[in-house]
């Protein structure tokens, strides 16, 4: 069987046909690892910029204690901060999250569709978590703008985001379960079944061969 990672890359735009679990999961794992690497690098760059923007305030607002002399009492008075703390600009971080979400969807869309076809399900089922991801990114950006402008969070939006995150987890877990199940035996409306050799070998088979 061809390398499932290179095979997945070569079929980025092929939404027809069926993929077994052995063809899908190594490629999906490689995409997940790539997203973690890109996210760590991009997030590090963005956070370093935010920390750099906060540095002048941290320097200007250093506590400068003053002491008054008394033979019996040493009174220390802390000077108040000399600058107003700036609100960090989180827009680049939300942009990075949006770009990563779009990239992950683009890399996985065809593979998820073919894996669902192997379960005799339409590809649009794989879109179930997507609206919740996009609303979560947009919603958190809106809530942060409210905090930046008024100093108070929008509690109504906060509640919606909490519900959205819960629904996202339900949709994502349900999709993962569907993708992990074995394909339908024989031909279905999306094509013929792959050979049994293309499915992952059960654990007991590995133990017998060893």
N, CA and C atoms as a LAMMPS dump frame, in Angstrom:
ITEM: TIMESTEP
0
ITEM: NUMBER OF ATOMS
630
ITEM: BOX BOUNDS ff ff ff
-5.0000000000000000e+02 5.0000000000000000e+02
-5.0000000000000000e+02 5.0000000000000000e+02
-5.0000000000000000e+02 5.0000000000000000e+02
ITEM: ATOMS id mol type element x y z
1 1 1 N 0.853 -1.203 0
2 1 2 C 0 0 0
3 1 3 C 0.88 1.242 0
4 2 1 N 0.474 2.269 -0.74
5 2 2 C 1.243 3.5 -0.821
6 2 3 C 1.283 4.192 0.528
7 3 1 N 2.331 4.984 0.723
8 3 2 C 2.443 5.747 1.963
9 3 3 C 1.188 6.594 2.131
10 4 1 N 0.459 6.438 3.254
11 4 2 C -0.82 7.154 3.395
12 4 3 C -0.658 8.667 3.498
13 5 1 N 0.492 9.143 3.974
14 5 2 C 0.687 10.591 4.09
15 5 3 C 0.86 11.211 2.716
16 6 1 N 1.791 10.645 1.925
17 6 2 C 1.984 11.18 0.573
18 6 3 C 0.74 10.96 -0.282
19 7 1 N 0.053 9.848 -0.038
20 7 2 C -1.192 9.601 -0.778
21 7 3 C -2.226 10.659 -0.448
22 8 1 N -2.355 11.009 0.844
23 8 2 C -3.318 12.031 1.231
24 8 3 C -3.007 13.376 0.618
25 9 1 N -1.722 13.714 0.551
26 9 2 C -1.321 14.985 -0.058
27 9 3 C -1.659 14.991 -1.547
28 10 1 N -1.442 13.859 -2.203
29 10 2 C -1.689 13.8 -3.647
30 10 3 C -3.177 13.831 -3.984
31 11 1 N -4.032 13.57 -2.984
32 11 2 C -5.477 13.532 -3.228
33 11 3 C -6.198 14.669 -2.485
34 12 1 N -5.542 15.805 -2.335
35 12 2 C -6.131 16.93 -1.598
36 12 3 C -7.435 17.418 -2.212
37 13 1 N -7.591 17.267 -3.507
38 13 2 C -8.792 17.772 -4.183
39 13 3 C -9.702 16.651 -4.677
40 14 1 N -9.428 15.411 -4.283
41 14 2 C -10.254 14.285 -4.724
42 14 3 C -11.273 13.948 -3.643
43 15 1 N -12.516 14.311 -3.877
44 15 2 C -13.579 14.096 -2.904
45 15 3 C -14.407 12.845 -3.209
46 16 1 N -14.069 12.153 -4.264
47 16 2 C -14.8 10.933 -4.612
48 16 3 C -14.031 9.716 -4.113
49 17 1 N -14.727 8.584 -4.054
50 17 2 C -14.078 7.353 -3.65
51 17 3 C -14.145 7.113 -2.152
52 18 1 N -13.439 6.074 -1.715
53 18 2 C -13.481 5.643 -0.325
54 18 3 C -12.065 5.488 0.222
55 19 1 N -11.883 5.815 1.494
56 19 2 C -10.612 5.617 2.188
57 19 3 C -10.822 4.727 3.407
58 20 1 N -9.961 3.764 3.576
59 20 2 C -10.009 2.925 4.765
60 20 3 C -9.406 3.673 5.955
61 21 1 N -9.529 3.067 7.114
62 21 2 C -8.924 3.668 8.31
63 21 3 C -7.405 3.726 8.184
64 22 1 N -6.827 2.68 7.6
65 22 2 C -5.378 2.656 7.42
66 22 3 C -4.879 3.735 6.483
67 23 1 N -5.709 4.162 5.545
68 23 2 C -5.323 5.237 4.629
69 23 3 C -5.561 6.61 5.251
70 24 1 N -6.575 6.706 6.093
71 24 2 C -6.954 8.02 6.625
72 24 3 C -6.151 8.453 7.844
73 25 1 N -6.039 7.607 8.864
74 25 2 C -5.527 8.069 10.153
75 25 3 C -4.06 8.476 10.154
76 26 1 N -3.152 7.787 9.449
77 26 2 C -1.774 8.301 9.407
78 26 3 C -1.692 9.695 8.795
79 27 1 N -2.467 9.929 7.737
80 27 2 C -2.472 11.258 7.12
81 27 3 C -3.063 12.294 8.067
82 28 1 N -4.192 11.96 8.726
83 28 2 C -4.804 12.896 9.673
84 28 3 C -3.846 13.201 10.825
85 29 1 N -3.114 12.19 11.294
86 29 2 C -2.133 12.426 12.358
87 29 3 C -1.015 13.353 11.921
88 30 1 N -0.566 13.2 10.665
89 30 2 C 0.478 14.075 10.152
90 30 3 C -0.018 15.519 10.047
91 31 1 N -1.268 15.698 9.62
92 31 2 C -1.844 17.046 9.54
93 31 3 C -1.95 17.658 10.936
94 32 1 N -2.381 16.865 11.911
95 32 2 C -2.493 17.356 13.287
96 32 3 C -1.13 17.789 13.817
97 33 1 N -0.095 16.976 13.572
98 33 2 C 1.255 17.331 14.027
99 33 3 C 1.733 18.618 13.349
100 34 1 N 1.437 18.758 12.059
101 34 2 C 1.817 19.974 11.344
102 34 3 C 1.119 21.198 11.933
103 35 1 N -0.165 21.061 12.267
104 35 2 C -0.91 22.177 12.844
105 35 3 C -0.334 22.574 14.207
106 36 1 N 0.063 21.584 15.004
107 36 2 C 0.656 21.883 16.307
108 36 3 C 1.973 22.642 16.142
109 37 1 N 2.781 22.23 15.154
110 37 2 C 4.062 22.896 14.915
111 37 3 C 3.856 24.32 14.426
112 38 1 N 2.992 24.485 13.43
113 38 2 C 2.722 25.826 12.897
114 38 3 C 2.115 26.711 13.982
115 39 1 N 1.189 26.167 14.781
116 39 2 C 0.566 26.94 15.842
117 39 3 C 1.564 27.39 16.888
118 40 1 N 2.496 26.499 17.251
119 40 2 C 3.499 26.853 18.249
120 40 3 C 4.417 27.955 17.728
121 41 1 N 4.841 27.841 16.477
122 41 2 C 5.735 28.848 15.91
123 41 3 C 5.027 30.194 15.753
124 42 1 N 3.834 30.166 15.149
125 42 2 C 3.104 31.418 14.927
126 42 3 C 2.671 32.034 16.251
127 43 1 N 2.196 31.194 17.186
128 43 2 C 1.797 31.718 18.492
129 43 3 C 2.958 32.323 19.247
130 44 1 N 4.144 31.717 19.119
131 44 2 C 5.322 32.265 19.773
132 44 3 C 5.688 33.634 19.239
133 45 1 N 5.591 33.796 17.921
134 45 2 C 5.906 35.099 17.313
135 45 3 C 4.913 36.16 17.785
136 46 1 N 3.618 35.806 17.792
137 46 2 C 2.589 36.762 18.198
138 46 3 C 2.742 37.134 19.673
139 47 1 N 2.957 36.134 20.524
140 47 2 C 3.081 36.411 21.954
141 47 3 C 4.329 37.218 22.262
142 48 1 N 5.407 36.998 21.524
143 48 2 C 6.613 37.807 21.746
144 48 3 C 6.352 39.263 21.394
145 49 1 N 5.522 39.501 20.367
146 49 2 C 5.166 40.865 20.003
147 49 3 C 4.321 41.513 21.102
148 50 1 N 3.376 40.751 21.659
149 50 2 C 2.532 41.273 22.731
150 50 3 C 3.369 41.605 23.961
151 51 1 N 4.292 40.709 24.303
152 51 2 C 5.169 40.955 25.454
153 51 3 C 6.041 42.167 25.202
154 52 1 N 6.52 42.316 23.962
155 52 2 C 7.329 43.488 23.619
156 52 3 C 6.553 44.785 23.762
157 53 1 N 5.251 44.752 23.404
158 53 2 C 4.425 45.954 23.55
159 53 3 C 4.199 46.305 25.012
160 54 1 N 4.191 45.305 25.88
161 54 2 C 3.961 45.547 27.302
162 54 3 C 5.23 45.963 28.042
163 55 1 N 6.39 45.724 27.425
164 55 2 C 7.657 45.991 28.119
165 55 3 C 7.817 47.444 28.56
166 56 1 N 7.482 48.442 27.712
167 56 2 C 7.647 49.831 28.174
168 56 3 C 6.837 50.147 29.422
169 57 1 N 5.616 49.616 29.498
170 57 2 C 4.804 49.848 30.695
171 57 3 C 5.433 49.187 31.908
172 58 1 N 5.929 47.958 31.734
173 58 2 C 6.542 47.257 32.862
174 58 3 C 7.738 48.034 33.396
175 59 1 N 8.499 48.643 32.492
176 59 2 C 9.661 49.428 32.922
177 59 3 C 9.229 50.713 33.611
178 60 1 N 8.204 51.38 33.029
179 60 2 C 7.777 52.678 33.577
180 60 3 C 7.055 52.539 34.903
181 61 1 N 6.434 51.376 35.15
182 61 2 C 5.612 51.225 36.342
183 61 3 C 6.305 50.443 37.445
184 62 1 N 7.617 50.312 37.36
185 62 2 C 8.333 49.633 38.419
186 62 3 C 8.123 50.358 39.744
187 63 1 N 7.897 49.593 40.813
188 63 2 C 7.679 50.166 42.133
189 63 3 C 8.975 50.781 42.642
190 64 1 N 8.9 52.036 43.039
191 64 2 C 10.071 52.729 43.569
192 64 3 C 9.822 53.035 45.039
193 65 1 N 10.199 52.127 45.94
194 65 2 C 9.915 52.344 47.355
195 65 3 C 10.726 53.495 47.92
196 66 1 N 10.086 54.249 48.801
197 66 2 C 10.778 55.336 49.513
198 66 3 C 10.715 55.02 50.997
199 67 1 N 11.709 55.442 51.744
200 67 2 C 11.771 55.133 53.174
201 67 3 C 11.949 56.413 53.969
202 68 1 N 11.213 56.517 55.07
203 68 2 C 11.377 57.634 55.987
204 68 3 C 12.115 57.136 57.23
205 69 1 N 13.115 57.91 57.653
206 69 2 C 13.946 57.454 58.766
207 69 3 C 13.285 57.749 60.096
208 70 1 N 13.274 56.738 60.963
209 70 2 C 12.816 56.887 62.333
210 70 3 C 13.616 55.891 63.162
211 71 1 N 14.094 56.282 64.338
212 71 2 C 14.904 55.35 65.124
213 71 3 C 14.181 54.051 65.432
214 72 1 N 12.874 54.096 65.578
215 72 2 C 12.136 52.901 65.966
216 72 3 C 11.323 52.267 64.835
217 73 1 N 10.931 53.073 63.837
218 73 2 C 10.046 52.581 62.779
219 73 3 C 10.664 52.872 61.426
220 74 1 N 10.658 51.881 60.576
221 74 2 C 11.072 52.084 59.191
222 74 3 C 9.833 51.967 58.321
223 75 1 N 9.381 53.086 57.83
224 75 2 C 8.148 53.11 57.035
225 75 3 C 8.507 53.104 55.554
226 76 1 N 7.965 52.119 54.842
227 76 2 C 8.215 52.018 53.402
228 76 3 C 6.932 52.382 52.67
229 77 1 N 7.018 53.338 51.786
230 77 2 C 5.874 53.801 51.008
231 77 3 C 6.118 53.451 49.555
232 78 1 N 5.201 52.709 48.977
233 78 2 C 5.35 52.324 47.576
234 78 3 C 4.794 53.404 46.673
235 79 1 N 5.598 53.782 45.7
236 79 2 C 5.155 54.785 44.731
237 79 3 C 4.158 54.158 43.771
238 80 1 N 3.099 54.85 43.382
239 80 2 C 2.112 54.292 42.443
240 80 3 C 2.713 54.133 41.057
241 81 1 N 2.151 53.255 40.237
242 81 2 C 2.631 53.105 38.865
243 81 3 C 2.601 54.437 38.138
244 82 1 N 3.575 54.622 37.28
245 82 2 C 3.706 55.896 36.574
246 82 3 C 3.109 55.857 35.181
247 83 1 N 2.499 54.736 34.789
248 83 2 C 1.932 54.646 33.441
249 83 3 C 0.658 53.824 33.487
250 84 1 N -0.225 54.084 32.535
251 84 2 C -1.468 53.311 32.42
252 84 3 C -1.195 52.044 31.636
253 85 1 N -1.587 50.874 32.164
254 85 2 C -1.287 49.631 31.449
255 85 3 C -2.015 49.574 30.116
256 86 1 N -1.312 49.264 29.044
257 86 2 C -1.97 49.16 27.739
258 86 3 C -2.712 47.836 27.619
259 87 1 N -3.77 47.83 26.832
260 87 2 C -4.486 46.59 26.541
261 87 3 C -3.772 45.885 25.395
262 88 1 N -3.307 44.646 25.606
263 88 2 C -2.565 43.968 24.541
264 88 3 C -3.425 43.772 23.297
265 89 1 N -2.813 43.875 22.142
266 89 2 C -3.499 43.689 20.873
267 89 3 C -3.54 42.193 20.557
268 90 1 N -4.707 41.596 20.721
269 90 2 C -4.857 40.159 20.508
270 90 3 C -5.33 39.81 19.094
271 91 1 N -5.573 40.825 18.274
272 91 2 C -6.08 40.562 16.921
273 91 3 C -5.159 39.627 16.129
274 92 1 N -3.811 39.819 16.172
275 92 2 C -2.954 38.88 15.417
276 92 3 C -3.113 37.433 15.87
277 93 1 N -3.339 37.224 17.169
278 93 2 C -3.508 35.862 17.666
279 93 3 C -4.783 35.234 17.108
280 94 1 N -5.867 36.004 17.067
281 94 2 C -7.114 35.478 16.503
282 94 3 C -6.977 35.247 14.993
283 95 1 N -6.205 36.089 14.327
284 95 2 C -5.966 35.887 12.894
285 95 3 C -5.2 34.596 12.659
286 96 1 N -4.202 34.324 13.503
287 96 2 C -3.443 33.075 13.385
288 96 3 C -4.365 31.877 13.572
289 97 1 N -5.246 31.952 14.555
290 97 2 C -6.179 30.85 14.798
291 97 3 C -7.102 30.647 13.602
292 98 1 N -7.572 31.746 13.015
293 98 2 C -8.437 31.64 11.84
294 98 3 C -7.726 31.014 10.659
295 99 1 N -6.482 31.444 10.418
296 99 2 C -5.707 30.884 9.303
297 99 3 C -5.438 29.403 9.526
298 100 1 N -5.126 29.026 10.77
299 100 2 C -4.876 27.614 11.069
300 100 3 C -6.124 26.77 10.86
301 101 1 N -7.281 27.298 11.261
302 101 2 C -8.529 26.562 11.07
303 101 3 C -8.803 26.341 9.588
304 102 1 N -8.615 27.381 8.779
305 102 2 C -8.838 27.264 7.334
306 102 3 C -7.852 26.281 6.72
307 103 1 N -6.587 26.331 7.168
308 103 2 C -5.569 25.42 6.639
309 103 3 C -5.9 23.972 6.991
310 104 1 N -6.303 23.731 8.244
311 104 2 C -6.64 22.367 8.657
312 104 3 C -7.844 21.836 7.876
313 105 1 N -8.852 22.68 7.679
314 105 2 C -10.03 22.268 6.911
315 105 3 C -9.644 21.937 5.479
316 106 1 N -8.785 22.754 4.889
317 106 2 C -8.365 22.532 3.505
318 106 3 C -7.587 21.226 3.354
319 107 1 N -6.735 20.92 4.327
320 107 2 C -5.915 19.713 4.238
321 107 3 C -6.703 18.436 4.521
322 108 1 N -7.767 18.548 5.321
323 108 2 C -8.495 17.361 5.745
324 108 3 C -9.816 17.132 5.014
325 109 1 N -10.311 18.144 4.316
326 109 2 C -11.663 18.061 3.752
327 109 3 C -11.847 16.836 2.856
328 110 1 N -10.954 16.646 1.887
329 110 2 C -11.12 15.533 0.953
330 110 3 C -10.933 14.196 1.653
331 111 1 N -9.943 14.098 2.537
332 111 2 C -9.683 12.834 3.232
333 111 3 C -10.855 12.451 4.139
334 112 1 N -11.396 13.422 4.849
335 112 2 C -12.558 13.153 5.707
336 112 3 C -13.752 12.713 4.856
337 113 1 N -13.94 13.354 3.722
338 113 2 C -15.05 12.99 2.83
339 113 3 C -14.919 11.541 2.365
340 114 1 N -13.724 11.162 1.937
341 114 2 C -13.532 9.787 1.457
342 114 3 C -13.693 8.77 2.596
343 115 1 N -13.247 9.122 3.806
344 115 2 C -13.41 8.215 4.959
345 115 3 C -14.886 8.051 5.308
346 116 1 N -15.658 9.145 5.229
347 116 2 C -17.102 9.052 5.464
348 116 3 C -17.786 8.261 4.363
349 117 1 N -17.302 8.411 3.139
350 117 2 C -17.846 7.593 2.046
351 117 3 C -17.653 6.107 2.339
352 118 1 N -16.541 5.747 2.95
353 118 2 C -16.301 4.353 3.288
354 118 3 C -17.308 3.852 4.319
355 119 1 N -17.881 4.777 5.089
356 119 2 C -18.94 4.449 6.042
357 119 3 C -20.33 4.593 5.405
358 120 1 N -20.355 4.865 4.088
359 120 2 C -21.595 5.082 3.335
360 120 3 C -22.337 6.329 3.824
361 121 1 N -21.571 7.351 4.213
362 121 2 C -22.128 8.617 4.668
363 121 3 C -21.697 9.731 3.724
364 122 1 N -22.524 10.764 3.556
365 122 2 C -22.136 11.89 2.693
366 122 3 C -21.03 12.724 3.331
367 123 1 N -20.24 13.36 2.494
368 123 2 C -19.104 14.119 2.986
369 123 3 C -19.48 15.319 3.826
370 124 1 N -20.673 15.885 3.612
371 124 2 C -21.033 17.089 4.358
372 124 3 C -21.16 16.826 5.855
373 125 1 N -21.26 15.551 6.255
374 125 2 C -21.293 15.226 7.686
375 125 3 C -20.016 15.715 8.367
376 126 1 N -18.916 15.716 7.636
377 126 2 C -17.645 16.162 8.196
378 126 3 C -17.594 17.641 8.514
379 127 1 N -18.573 18.406 8.026
380 127 2 C -18.598 19.844 8.306
381 127 3 C -19.208 20.176 9.663
382 128 1 N -19.694 19.171 10.384
383 128 2 C -20.42 19.428 11.634
384 128 3 C -19.655 20.309 12.628
385 129 1 N -18.347 20.093 12.873
386 129 2 C -17.662 20.941 13.854
387 129 3 C -17.271 22.321 13.332
388 130 1 N -17.264 22.502 12.005
389 130 2 C -16.688 23.716 11.417
390 130 3 C -17.396 25.001 11.854
391 131 1 N -18.749 25.086 11.815
392 131 2 C -19.393 26.337 12.238
393 131 3 C -19.053 26.725 13.673
394 132 1 N -18.905 25.739 14.552
395 132 2 C -18.596 26.031 15.951
396 132 3 C -17.165 26.565 16.099
397 133 1 N -16.239 26.025 15.289
398 133 2 C -14.862 26.53 15.315
399 133 3 C -14.822 27.99 14.874
400 134 1 N -15.461 28.287 13.76
401 134 2 C -15.425 29.645 13.222
402 134 3 C -16.134 30.629 14.149
403 135 1 N -17.282 30.219 14.703
404 135 2 C -17.988 31.113 15.629
405 135 3 C -17.159 31.336 16.892
406 136 1 N -16.468 30.293 17.361
407 136 2 C -15.645 30.446 18.556
408 136 3 C -14.529 31.452 18.35
409 137 1 N -13.839 31.376 17.224
410 137 2 C -12.751 32.312 16.952
411 137 3 C -13.291 33.734 16.83
412 138 1 N -14.371 33.915 16.044
413 138 2 C -14.959 35.24 15.865
414 138 3 C -15.532 35.767 17.176
415 139 1 N -16.17 34.892 17.962
416 139 2 C -16.79 35.319 19.209
417 139 3 C -15.774 35.774 20.243
418 140 1 N -14.675 35.037 20.374
419 140 2 C -13.642 35.441 21.322
420 140 3 C -13.007 36.765 20.907
421 141 1 N -12.839 36.971 19.598
422 141 2 C -12.299 38.244 19.134
423 141 3 C -13.256 39.391 19.481
424 142 1 N -14.561 39.18 19.286
425 142 2 C -15.551 40.212 19.63
426 142 3 C -15.567 40.5 21.125
427 143 1 N -15.49 39.448 21.937
428 143 2 C -15.517 39.643 23.387
429 143 3 C -14.29 40.418 23.85
430 144 1 N -13.145 40.138 23.257
431 144 2 C -11.939 40.854 23.649
432 144 3 C -12.02 42.317 23.237
433 145 1 N -12.646 42.598 22.104
434 145 2 C -12.821 44.006 21.713
435 145 3 C -13.709 44.73 22.714
436 146 1 N -14.754 44.056 23.197
437 146 2 C -15.626 44.668 24.208
438 146 3 C -14.851 44.985 25.478
439 147 1 N -14.006 44.052 25.895
440 147 2 C -13.213 44.283 27.101
441 147 3 C -12.239 45.433 26.884
442 148 1 N -11.647 45.495 25.693
443 148 2 C -10.703 46.576 25.396
444 148 3 C -11.396 47.927 25.388
445 149 1 N -12.653 47.963 24.893
446 149 2 C -13.344 49.244 24.78
447 149 3 C -13.985 49.719 26.064
448 150 1 N -14.644 48.805 26.778
449 150 2 C -15.398 49.215 27.964
450 150 3 C -14.81 48.712 29.272
451 151 1 N -13.877 47.788 29.188
452 151 2 C -13.316 47.214 30.4
453 151 3 C -14.171 46.127 31.002
454 152 1 N -15.338 45.856 30.422
455 152 2 C -16.249 44.836 30.924
456 152 3 C -16.566 43.829 29.816
457 153 1 N -16.565 42.538 30.15
458 153 2 C -16.911 41.538 29.128
459 153 3 C -18.404 41.533 28.837
460 154 1 N -18.753 41.091 27.653
461 154 2 C -20.148 40.896 27.276
462 154 3 C -20.573 39.52 27.79
463 155 1 N -21.321 39.505 28.914
464 155 2 C -21.642 38.228 29.543
465 155 3 C -22.607 37.398 28.697
466 156 1 N -23.448 38.058 27.906
467 156 2 C -24.315 37.314 26.997
468 156 3 C -23.502 36.564 25.963
469 157 1 N -22.507 37.239 25.385
470 157 2 C -21.633 36.599 24.41
471 157 3 C -20.803 35.5 25.072
472 158 1 N -20.387 35.754 26.302
473 158 2 C -19.631 34.739 27.034
474 158 3 C -20.451 33.456 27.195
475 159 1 N -21.728 33.594 27.509
476 159 2 C -22.595 32.427 27.629
477 159 3 C -22.757 31.693 26.317
478 160 1 N -22.92 32.456 25.228
479 160 2 C -23.034 31.829 23.913
480 160 3 C -21.767 31.057 23.558
481 161 1 N -20.615 31.629 23.905
482 161 2 C -19.354 30.954 23.607
483 161 3 C -19.209 29.667 24.414
484 162 1 N -19.677 29.68 25.657
485 162 2 C -19.621 28.467 26.468
486 162 3 C -20.48 27.365 25.856
487 163 1 N -21.702 27.726 25.42
488 163 2 C -22.577 26.749 24.765
489 163 3 C -21.966 26.278 23.45
490 164 1 N -21.394 27.224 22.701
491 164 2 C -20.763 26.895 21.427
492 164 3 C -19.625 25.893 21.616
493 165 1 N -18.798 26.104 22.64
494 165 2 C -17.682 25.192 22.884
495 165 3 C -18.174 23.788 23.238
496 166 1 N -19.264 23.721 24.003
497 166 2 C -19.828 22.421 24.356
498 166 3 C -20.348 21.696 23.119
499 167 1 N -21.075 22.421 22.275
500 167 2 C -21.596 21.82 21.046
501 167 3 C -20.458 21.416 20.108
502 168 1 N -19.401 22.204 20.086
503 168 2 C -18.235 21.865 19.259
504 168 3 C -17.624 20.533 19.704
505 169 1 N -17.472 20.349 21.008
506 169 2 C -16.908 19.104 21.513
507 169 3 C -17.791 17.912 21.156
508 170 1 N -19.109 18.086 21.273
509 170 2 C -20.034 17.006 20.916
510 170 3 C -19.9 16.669 19.429
511 171 1 N -19.873 17.693 18.584
512 171 2 C -19.767 17.47 17.141
513 171 3 C -18.432 16.829 16.778
514 172 1 N -17.345 17.299 17.404
515 172 2 C -16.019 16.771 17.085
516 172 3 C -15.885 15.32 17.519
517 173 1 N -16.32 15.005 18.736
518 173 2 C -16.214 13.626 19.222
519 173 3 C -17.073 12.693 18.372
520 174 1 N -18.273 13.137 18.013
521 174 2 C -19.143 12.32 17.167
522 174 3 C -18.49 12.049 15.818
523 175 1 N -17.856 13.063 15.238
524 175 2 C -17.196 12.888 13.945
525 175 3 C -16.016 11.929 14.07
526 176 1 N -15.223 12.057 15.137
527 176 2 C -14.075 11.164 15.33
528 176 3 C -14.542 9.714 15.445
529 177 1 N -15.65 9.497 16.16
530 177 2 C -16.183 8.131 16.288
531 177 3 C -16.575 7.586 14.917
532 178 1 N -17.241 8.399 14.111
533 178 2 C -17.63 7.951 12.767
534 178 3 C -16.411 7.625 11.916
535 179 1 N -15.385 8.454 12.013
536 179 2 C -14.18 8.233 11.216
537 179 3 C -13.399 7.007 11.684
538 180 1 N -13.556 6.648 12.954
539 180 2 C -12.804 5.519 13.51
540 180 3 C -13.47 4.175 13.257
541 181 1 N -14.757 4.181 12.9
542 181 2 C -15.467 2.921 12.682
543 181 3 C -15.072 2.286 11.346
544 182 1 N -15.192 0.983 11.295
545 182 2 C -14.845 0.254 10.081
546 182 3 C -15.816 0.589 8.963
547 183 1 N -15.307 0.592 7.73
548 183 2 C -16.146 0.894 6.581
549 183 3 C -17.172 -0.192 6.319
550 184 1 N -18.175 0.155 5.529
551 184 2 C -19.213 -0.821 5.195
552 184 3 C -18.622 -1.907 4.295
553 185 1 N -18.982 -3.166 4.523
554 185 2 C -18.443 -4.255 3.694
555 185 3 C -19.036 -4.206 2.281
556 186 1 N -18.229 -4.579 1.342
557 186 2 C -18.704 -4.618 -0.032
558 186 3 C -18.874 -3.23 -0.625
559 187 1 N -19.507 -3.198 -1.787
560 187 2 C -19.708 -1.929 -2.475
561 187 3 C -20.838 -1.14 -1.817
562 188 1 N -20.711 0.172 -1.847
563 188 2 C -21.805 1.041 -1.429
564 188 3 C -21.988 2.111 -2.493
565 189 1 N -22.791 3.105 -2.224
566 189 2 C -23.106 4.101 -3.256
567 189 3 C -21.901 4.944 -3.653
568 190 1 N -20.774 4.824 -2.923
569 190 2 C -19.582 5.617 -3.227
570 190 3 C -18.472 4.793 -3.864
571 191 1 N -18.738 3.522 -4.113
572 191 2 C -17.73 2.707 -4.779
573 191 3 C -17.524 1.376 -4.103
574 192 1 N -16.566 0.627 -4.635
575 192 2 C -16.259 -0.701 -4.105
576 192 3 C -15.403 -0.592 -2.851
577 193 1 N -15.482 -1.615 -2.01
578 193 2 C -14.659 -1.651 -0.804
579 193 3 C -13.21 -1.935 -1.168
580 194 1 N -12.291 -1.432 -0.351
581 194 2 C -10.872 -1.706 -0.555
582 194 3 C -10.555 -3.127 -0.1
583 195 1 N -9.414 -3.609 -0.553
584 195 2 C -8.979 -4.94 -0.137
585 195 3 C -8.738 -4.975 1.36
586 196 1 N -8.928 -6.14 1.956
587 196 2 C -8.762 -6.27 3.407
588 196 3 C -7.356 -5.916 3.845
589 197 1 N -6.359 -6.091 2.969
590 197 2 C -4.97 -5.796 3.336
591 197 3 C -4.74 -4.323 3.574
592 198 1 N -5.666 -3.467 3.122
593 198 2 C -5.497 -2.03 3.299
594 198 3 C -6.077 -1.545 4.617
595 199 1 N -6.768 -2.437 5.35
596 199 2 C -7.27 -2.09 6.671
597 199 3 C -6.199 -2.383 7.712
598 200 1 N -6.164 -1.635 8.832
599 200 2 C -5.209 -1.941 9.894
600 200 3 C -5.422 -3.346 10.423
601 201 1 N -4.334 -4.047 10.714
602 201 2 C -4.444 -5.386 11.243
603 201 3 C -4.875 -5.354 12.697
604 202 1 N -5.807 -6.25 13.097
605 202 2 C -6.202 -6.312 14.498
606 202 3 C -5.016 -6.65 15.388
607 203 1 N -5.108 -6.27 16.657
608 203 2 C -4.022 -6.501 17.6
609 203 3 C -3.707 -7.977 17.723
610 204 1 N -4.739 -8.844 17.717
611 204 2 C -4.494 -10.271 17.891
612 204 3 C -3.704 -10.859 16.74
613 205 1 N -3.867 -10.264 15.513
614 205 2 C -3.102 -10.748 14.364
615 205 3 C -1.63 -10.446 14.536
616 206 1 N -1.324 -9.272 15.062
617 206 2 C 0.07 -8.898 15.307
618 206 3 C 0.703 -9.849 16.329
619 207 1 N -0.064 -10.199 17.377
620 207 2 C 0.491 -11.061 18.402
621 207 3 C 0.766 -12.462 17.866
622 208 1 N -0.11 -12.943 16.956
623 208 2 C 0.104 -14.271 16.392
624 208 3 C 1.348 -14.318 15.51
625 209 1 N 1.527 -13.242 14.702
626 209 2 C 2.656 -13.218 13.78
627 209 3 C 3.981 -13.101 14.5
628 210 1 N 3.955 -12.522 15.721
629 210 2 C 5.194 -12.397 16.488
630 210 3 C 5.432 -13.664 17.3
